[in-house]
Amino acid sequence: MTDRPARGLRSAILLAALLSLFAGPAPATEARAAAETIDRNDFPAMLDLARGYGEAELTKTETGDPVIAGDINGTAYQLFFLDCRNNRDCRTLNFYAIWDGAGVSLDLVNHWNSLGAYNKSYLTETGMPVVELNASSFDLTRRRLADLFDRWTVTLAEFPREVLDKADQ
């Protein structure tokens, strides 16, 4: 009989602990998510993240839309901001790289496209190979943008190895 109050107290403590697990972290999680969010017009924040992967600078296209021009491990790229309204509120991120030199077959490009889920490649009218990675700028966070840059870094290493180098063989 003396065990009942102790058992009740343990149950109350356990219940309080469980409730704190469900109720406590929500504001912290929301605050962390808000701190991680990157407004799609915060080009300096995106540039800052891009500089973590190599040289990068914020410039503009001929129409005034923002673009980040960078270099990752010796490969030049551009991060275009597309579907913009008055050079702001851009809805699409377009990672883009082009290589000089024709001689890449359409078969190699098509093979590359068949293997990957995130990138697309093609040949320009003059036969220069291009690779792109497109993503929405909606609900952009530092973590998601870092993931995109990670994927892009891998792409910039794999595309030359899997497509350009094989064109020379």
Secondary structure per residue as TSV (DSSP state, phi and psi in degrees):
chain	resnum	aa	ss	phi	psi
A	1	M	-	360.0	-34.2
A	2	T	T	-70.4	-13.6
A	3	D	H	-78.1	-21.8
A	4	R	H	-61.8	-48.2
A	5	P	H	-61.9	-38.5
A	6	A	H	-65.6	-41.6
A	7	R	H	-63.7	-41.0
A	8	G	H	-63.6	-40.3
A	9	L	H	-65.6	-42.8
A	10	R	H	-62.9	-40.3
A	11	S	H	-63.3	-41.5
A	12	A	H	-65.4	-40.6
A	13	I	H	-66.3	-43.3
A	14	L	H	-62.4	-43.4
A	15	L	H	-61.9	-43.0
A	16	A	H	-63.3	-40.6
A	17	A	H	-64.9	-43.7
A	18	L	H	-63.6	-42.0
A	19	L	H	-63.5	-37.3
A	20	S	H	-67.7	-29.7
A	21	L	H	-64.9	-38.4
A	22	F	H	-84.0	-32.2
A	23	A	H	-92.9	-32.6
A	24	G	S	-69.2	-51.2
A	25	P	H	-72.4	-17.2
A	26	A	H	-55.2	-51.8
A	27	P	H	-62.4	-38.1
A	28	A	H	-65.2	-41.5
A	29	T	H	-64.0	-43.4
A	30	E	H	-63.5	-40.9
A	31	A	H	-65.8	-41.9
A	32	R	H	-64.4	-42.8
A	33	A	H	-62.3	-40.9
A	34	A	H	-65.1	-38.1
A	35	A	H	-69.0	-28.7
A	36	E	H	-81.0	-20.5
A	37	T	B	-65.2	138.0
A	38	I	-	-115.0	117.7
A	39	D	-	-62.1	139.7
A	40	R	T	-66.9	-6.8
A	41	N	T	-102.8	3.6
A	42	D	-	-90.4	70.2
A	43	F	H	-64.5	-34.9
A	44	P	H	-60.9	-37.0
A	45	A	H	-66.3	-39.9
A	46	M	H	-67.2	-39.5
A	47	L	H	-62.9	-42.3
A	48	D	H	-58.3	-43.8
A	49	L	H	-66.8	-41.3
A	50	A	H	-59.9	-36.6
A	51	R	H	-67.3	-17.7
A	52	G	T	-71.3	-11.8
A	53	Y	S	-109.1	-6.0
A	54	G	S	150.1	-169.8
A	55	E	E	-64.2	142.1
A	56	A	E	-160.7	145.7
A	57	E	E	-141.8	150.0
A	58	L	E	-94.0	122.6
A	59	T	E	-130.6	-165.1
A	60	K	E	-134.4	153.1
A	61	T	-	-79.0	176.8
A	62	E	T	-60.6	-28.4
A	63	T	T	-89.2	-1.8
A	64	G	S	95.8	-2.2
A	65	D	-	-70.7	146.5
A	66	P	E	-70.2	152.9
A	67	V	E	-152.1	139.1
A	68	I	E	-100.5	123.2
A	69	A	E	-104.5	125.6
A	70	G	E	-143.8	-177.5
A	71	D	E	-143.3	124.6
A	72	I	E	-120.6	116.7
A	73	N	T	52.0	40.0
A	74	G	T	88.2	1.2
A	75	T	E	-111.4	124.3
A	76	A	E	-76.6	145.5
A	77	Y	E	-150.0	168.0
A	78	Q	E	-129.8	144.6
A	79	L	E	-113.4	100.9
A	80	F	E	-86.2	145.8
A	81	F	E	-107.3	113.2
A	82	L	E	-110.8	170.5
A	83	D	S	56.3	47.0
A	84	C	-	-92.2	157.5
A	85	R	B	-120.2	116.4
A	86	N	T	54.0	43.3
A	87	N	T	64.1	20.4
A	88	R	B	-142.6	177.5
A	89	D	S	52.1	40.6
A	90	C	-	-70.1	133.4
A	91	R	-	-96.8	-12.7
A	92	T	E	-131.6	135.8
A	93	L	E	-99.8	129.5
A	94	N	E	-127.3	100.6
A	95	F	E	-78.6	132.9
A	96	Y	E	-143.1	133.2
A	97	A	E	-139.9	141.9
A	98	I	E	-133.5	144.3
A	99	W	-	-117.9	142.7
A	100	D	S	-71.5	152.8
A	101	G	-	101.4	119.1
A	102	A	-	-83.5	-175.1
A	103	G	-	107.7	-5.0
A	104	V	-	-84.2	128.8
A	105	S	-	-80.9	153.4
A	106	L	H	-63.7	-30.1
A	107	D	H	-62.2	-42.8
A	108	L	H	-63.7	-42.8
A	109	V	H	-63.3	-45.1
A	110	N	H	-64.5	-37.8
A	111	H	H	-62.9	-45.4
A	112	W	H	-56.5	-47.6
A	113	N	H	-62.4	-33.4
A	114	S	H	-72.9	-20.3
A	115	L	H	-91.9	-24.7
A	116	G	-	-110.2	151.4
A	117	A	S	-100.6	-15.6
A	118	Y	S	-110.0	-25.2
A	119	N	E	-110.2	160.8
A	120	K	E	-133.8	147.0
A	121	S	E	-132.2	158.0
A	122	Y	E	-162.3	172.0
A	123	L	E	-107.8	137.3
A	124	T	-	-70.7	174.8
A	125	E	T	-59.1	-27.6
A	126	T	T	-94.9	7.6
A	127	G	-	87.2	10.7
A	128	M	-	-82.9	133.8
A	129	P	E	-76.5	140.0
A	130	V	E	-130.3	144.8
A	131	V	E	-131.6	142.4
A	132	E	E	-136.0	157.0
A	133	L	E	-136.8	120.3
A	134	N	E	-112.6	145.9
A	135	A	E	-152.9	156.2
A	136	S	E	-77.2	147.1
A	137	S	-	-94.2	0.5
A	138	F	T	-72.8	142.3
A	139	D	T	53.8	41.8
A	140	L	-	-78.2	132.3
A	141	T	B	-125.0	165.0
A	142	R	H	-60.0	-41.2
A	143	R	H	-63.9	-44.1
A	144	R	H	-67.0	-41.4
A	145	L	H	-66.1	-38.4
A	146	A	H	-63.1	-39.2
A	147	D	H	-61.8	-41.9
A	148	L	H	-62.9	-43.3
A	149	F	H	-65.8	-35.7
A	150	D	H	-61.9	-46.7
A	151	R	H	-61.5	-41.2
A	152	W	H	-65.9	-40.1
A	153	T	H	-61.4	-42.9
A	154	V	H	-63.9	-42.9
A	155	T	H	-59.5	-44.7
A	156	L	H	-66.8	-19.5
A	157	A	H	-89.1	-41.7
A	158	E	H	-76.9	-38.4
A	159	F	H	-59.5	-47.9
A	160	P	I	-61.5	-40.2
A	161	R	I	-68.8	-42.9
A	162	E	I	-88.8	-19.8
A	163	V	I	-119.7	-58.8
A	164	L	I	-64.9	-46.1
A	165	D	H	-65.2	-34.3
A	166	K	H	-74.6	-20.7
A	167	A	H	-69.3	-27.6
A	168	D	T	-79.9	-10.9
A	169	Q	-	-87.7	360.0
